[in-house]
């Protein structure tokens, strides 16, 4: 065999081996690519599933919060009673006054509620003022007298309210007797806090700027509400 033939055979063998190697490399590359694509698809599906689960949990939590908010009891409802308005938001002096009534209630003085027909309440809060009260704050140290007059002009109930606290905050109130259905006139007289020795600073540096004479110089402040239609309740 000549040298040329030997060289030719060697070259042919080398080319065959090279082609086989290329085929193997191609196949390996394709296999790797397919494997990577499968892994990527699986990861993508897992990520989508995770996001869907998180979104579902968020929606469930949001729905729970919404249901909880919708089912929340209004103030007073949870305590098992309903307030009935007499009048609302009347201004006298520096104060805003509203009145309500509901069933007679036991208090720390131990009064028997069986002797009464209702609890009457005056909610008294501060408007803008020069006494150091924040707007909306309950005004303490007041004496509040009440008088209820029927349609004939006869006094049906009268007395002095006491300062007290309920679940919805402080107010002035009293358990009273009122047997007859009628249209009543409701009168409140509010005394100066000075009568209960409530003092104000008077110096320019620390004083709030007002004096009780600004509103009480001529006597008590009065609110008169006419036309309260009342019918007795079975509590």
C-alpha positions in Angstrom: 0.0 0.0 0.0 1.4 3.3 -1.0 1.9 6.2 1.4 -0.8 8.2 -0.4 -3.4 5.5 0.1 -2.5 5.2 3.8 -2.8 9.0 4.2 -6.2 8.9 2.4 -7.5 6.2 4.6 -6.3 8.0 7.7 -8.0 11.3 6.6 -11.2 9.5 5.8 -11.2 7.8 9.3 -10.5 11.2 10.9 -13.3 12.8 9.1 -15.7 10.1 10.0 -14.8 10.4 13.7 -15.1 14.2 13.5 -18.6 13.9 12.0 -19.7 11.4 14.6 -18.4 13.7 17.3 -20.3 16.6 15.8 -23.5 14.6 15.7 -23.0 13.6 19.3 -22.4 17.2 20.3 -25.4 18.4 18.4 -27.6 15.8 20.0 -26.2 16.7 23.5 -26.8 20.4 22.9 -30.4 19.8 21.7 -31.0 17.5 24.7 -29.6 20.2 27.1 -31.8 22.9 25.5 -34.9 20.7 25.7 -34.1 20.0 29.4 -33.6 23.7 30.1 -36.8 24.6 28.4 -38.7 22.0 30.4 -37.2 23.2 33.6 -38.1 26.8 32.7 -41.7 25.8 31.9 -42.0 23.9 35.1 -40.6 26.9 37.1 -43.0 29.3 35.3 -46.0 27.1 36.1 -44.9 26.8 39.7 -44.5 30.6 39.9 -47.9 31.1 38.4 -49.4 28.6 40.8 -47.7 30.4 43.7 -49.0 33.8 42.6 -52.5 32.4 42.1 -52.4 30.9 45.6 -51.2 34.2 47.1 -54.0 36.1 45.2 -56.6 33.7 46.5 -55.4 34.2 50.1 -55.4 38.0 49.6 -59.0 37.9 48.3 -60.1 35.6 51.1 -58.5 37.9 53.7 -60.1 41.0 52.1 -63.5 39.3 52.0 -63.1 38.4 55.7 -62.3 42.0 56.6 -65.2 43.3 54.5 -67.6 40.8 56.2 -66.3 41.8 59.6 -66.8 45.5 58.8 -70.3 44.9 57.5 -71.3 42.9 60.5 -69.8 45.4 63.1 -72.4 46.6 65.5 -73.2 50.3 65.6 -72.3 52.2 68.8 -74.9 51.4 71.4 -76.3 48.4 69.6 -73.8 46.0 71.1 -74.9 47.3 74.6 -78.4 46.1 73.8 -80.2 49.5 73.8 -81.4 52.1 71.4 -81.3 55.9 72.0 -84.4 57.9 71.0 -83.8 61.5 70.0 -85.5 64.5 71.7 -83.6 67.2 69.9 -80.2 67.5 68.3 -77.4 70.0 68.0 -78.8 73.1 69.6 -76.2 75.8 70.4 -76.3 77.7 73.7 -73.3 79.9 74.7 -70.2 78.1 73.7 -71.8 74.6 73.9 -73.6 72.2 71.6 -76.4 70.3 73.2 -78.4 67.2 72.1 -80.9 65.2 74.1 -82.0 61.6 74.0 -83.9 59.1 76.1 -84.0 55.3 76.5 -84.9 52.8 79.2 -84.2 53.6 82.8 -80.8 52.3 83.9 -79.2 51.3 87.2 -76.5 53.6 88.5 -73.9 53.6 91.3 -76.3 55.4 93.6 -78.4 52.2 93.7 -81.7 53.7 92.6 -84.4 51.1 91.8 -85.2 51.4 88.1 -88.7 50.0 88.5 -89.8 53.4 89.8 -89.0 55.2 86.6 -90.2 55.2 83.0 -87.1 56.4 81.1 -83.5 57.7 81.3 -83.2 61.2 79.9 -79.7 62.4 78.8 -78.1 65.7 77.8 -75.0 65.4 75.7 -73.1 68.7 76.1 -69.9 69.4 74.1 -67.8 72.4 73.5 -67.8 74.5 70.3 -65.0 77.1 69.7 -64.3 78.7 73.1 -61.8 80.6 75.3 -62.0 78.2 78.2 -59.4 75.6 77.1 -61.9 73.0 76.0 -61.2 71.2 72.7 -64.0 71.4 70.1 -66.2 68.3 70.7 -65.0 67.8 74.3 -67.6 67.0 77.0 -68.0 70.0 79.2 -67.7 69.1 82.9 -68.7 70.8 86.2 -72.1 71.9 84.9 -75.4 71.8 86.8 -78.1 71.0 84.3 -81.8 71.4 85.4 -84.6 69.9 83.3 -88.3 70.6 83.1 -90.9 68.8 80.9 -94.2 70.6 80.4 -97.2 68.9 78.8 -99.6 70.3 76.1 -101.8 71.8 78.9 -98.9 73.7 80.3 -98.6 71.5 83.4 -95.1 70.5 84.6 -94.9 66.7 84.0 -91.3 66.2 85.3 -88.5 68.3 86.6 -85.3 68.0 88.5 -81.5 68.2 88.2 -79.4 65.9 86.0 -76.3 64.3 87.4 -72.9 63.9 85.6 -72.2 60.3 84.8 -70.6 58.0 82.3 -72.0 55.3 80.0 -70.4 53.0 77.5 -70.5 55.8 74.9 -68.9 58.4 77.2 -69.8 61.1 79.8 -73.1 63.0 79.9 -75.7 64.5 82.2 -78.7 62.3 82.9 -81.5 61.2 85.1 -84.0 58.5 85.4 -87.5 60.1 85.4 -91.2 59.3 85.5 -93.3 60.2 82.5 -96.5 58.1 82.2 -98.6 60.0 79.7 -98.3 60.2 75.9 -98.3 63.8 74.8 -96.5 66.6 73.0 -94.0 68.1 75.5 -91.9 71.2 75.8 -88.4 70.3 77.1 -86.4 72.9 78.9 -82.8 72.7 80.1 -81.1 75.3 82.3 -77.3 75.2 82.4 -75.5 76.8 85.3 -72.0 78.3 85.2 -69.1 75.9 86.1 -68.1 78.6 88.6 -70.9 77.4 90.8 -68.9 74.2 91.3 -65.6 76.2 91.9 -64.2 75.4 88.4 -61.5 78.0 88.1 -59.8 79.7 85.0 -56.3 81.0 84.8 -56.5 84.8 84.3 -52.9 85.8 83.4 -52.0 86.6 79.9 -49.3 83.9 79.8 -51.3 80.8 80.9 -54.9 81.8 80.8 -57.3 80.5 78.1 -58.6 84.0 77.5 -62.2 83.9 78.6 -64.2 84.5 81.8 -67.4 82.8 82.9 -69.1 86.2 82.7 -68.7 86.0 78.9 -71.8 83.8 78.9 -73.2 83.5 82.4 -73.2 87.2 83.5 -77.0 87.4 83.3 -77.6 84.0 84.8 -78.2 80.5 83.6 -78.2 79.5 79.9 -81.5 78.1 78.7 -82.6 75.8 75.9 -86.3 75.3 75.2 -87.4 72.7 72.7 -91.1 72.6 71.8 -93.0 69.8 70.1 -91.5 66.6 71.5 -94.0 63.9 70.7 -93.6 61.2 73.3 -95.4 57.8 73.7 -94.6 55.5 76.6 -92.4 52.4 75.8 -92.5 48.9 77.0 -88.8 48.3 77.7 
